[in-house]
Amino acid sequence: MNSSYERPLFDYISFCKHFNINEIERIIKTVDKKSKIKIIKDEIYNLFINENTKFTHLYIPYQFDRQLHLIPGVDKCFSEIRFLSCNAKINLNVLPGLIEVFKSIRELELSIGASNNKYEIIRLIKTSKNLVKIRLLNEYYSERSYCKNLEQTLANHADNILYLKLTKQPITNFVFLLFLHLEKLLINCKDLMGLYFNFDNSYLNTYVHWDNFFETLAKSSPINLFRFKFQLYEAPELKSLKLFFDNWKGRHPMLLQIIQDKDNLNFHAINTMRRYYDLIEKSKAEGIVKKYDDNLNGITFKDFEWIQSK
């Protein structure tokens, strides 16, 4: 029996916004006839990359080597890419041509290996004027010289970075430089409605001077900012939190969440957080705190969830 196929009523691919090459490569590997793989690849990439498609999110797999910038229509297709996920071991033939195409990238998710990381990624960061959100996913033994160069580049972009996630202790002190820009961030970003601070490793905690940090937060936060979430390796002393509340008097009552790192949830940490309760109840009565939650009862939170789910 012959199979018949009808042309789709819509050009569904033109509605796609996420181009996940990891999944495409995985599917192609299931093809039995290896002699047909090159033809199939050409057809698939030409089908997705052309002047009729515009992606906003691009996911490039480890050691991917296809020169996407040579495909006709790629300039228009990738002109609105704002999220890029890739590995620092990306093939040298891939990125140089794409750097000129990526004009609007705002988010970068970068996996860093133990060796053979490519410096073209650092060049991309240097030339990206709109990059505000970065996630660095390091292997346990990442290439030290590469990480140092990358961190220095990020330090030079401290004015622009609004979100930074690290999975390994930095080599340089560039995280400290980012703290110096907190006041500038609060003053310039008038539309901020909530902040999530992730200090869930001992390295970051050593750079936080809590009195100065809370004072800056209370005095420089825009009027609509009253939602705060702190994920901590080690909770600050009671006196620092009291300073925060004292400086917040007269402002919109805050929604506050404090999440203690589970691996460091020892007797001292639990005792410190329980001593918060009397201060917080007093602050609620004074109209400083509207709602407070923590994770001592094992309840979890979503990143930007301000009212705790039950």
C-alpha positions, 0 to 999 in steps of 0.5 A: 500500500502506498502512503500519501502525505498532504502538505501542512495547512501552516508553515509550522517551522516558521513559528518555532523560536527555540532551535535545539541542535542537541535534539536534532543531532540526537535524532539524526544519530538514530538513522540506520543508513549511515550513507544517508546521514549527510543528505538528511543533515543538509535537508534538516538544517536548510529546512530550519535555517532560512529567511522564513524562520527567526529563532530567539533561543539557540542550543549548540552541542558539545564539539559541534562542527557545522558552519551554520553561518554559511547557510543562506538566510542565517543572518535573518534567521539568527538576528533575534537570538537572545539566548545561547547555550553552548560548550566552550569546546565548540569547534573553531569553525563554528563560532567566528562566523556566528559572532557577527550574526549574534547582535542581540544576545542577552543570555549565555549558558556556557559549559566549561571543560577541563581543557581545549576550551575556545577563546572565541566564546570570550570574544563573543562576551566582549563584543556583546553589548546586551548580555545581562544574564550568564550561567557558567557550568564548570567541570570539577577540573576546569581549565584554570587559565581559561577561567581566569581570562573569562572572569576578567572579561566578566569583571569588565562587564560588571556594569551590564550583568544582572544575573550570574550563576557559578557552579564552581569557586572563581579563580579571581575576585571578580564576584567582589567587583560585582557587589560594588555595582549593586547600588548602581544597579538599584538606582538605575533599574527603577522597574525592579520588583524582586531580587533573588540573591544566591549565596549558597557556597562558602566562597560567596559568603566570605565576600558579603559584608552584611551590614553594608549589603543590607544598608545599600539594599534598604537605602537604594532600592526603587519604590516597587522593589520589596520582594527579596529572596536569599539562598544562603550557605550561612545565614547572617547574624541577627544584628545585620538583619535588624539593621536591614529592617530598621533602615526599611521603616517607612517603605512598602512592607517586604516579602522576605524568604531565607533559604538555608543551604541544606548541606550546611543546615547544622545546629548553629544554622538552625539556631541562628534562623530560629532567632530571626522569628522574634525579630520578624514578628516584631517587624511584622507588627511595625509594618516592615515585613508583610510575609516571611518564609524559610525552608526549615520545615523542608518546603521548597520554593521556585526561584521567583515565587514570593508567596510560598506554595503549600 
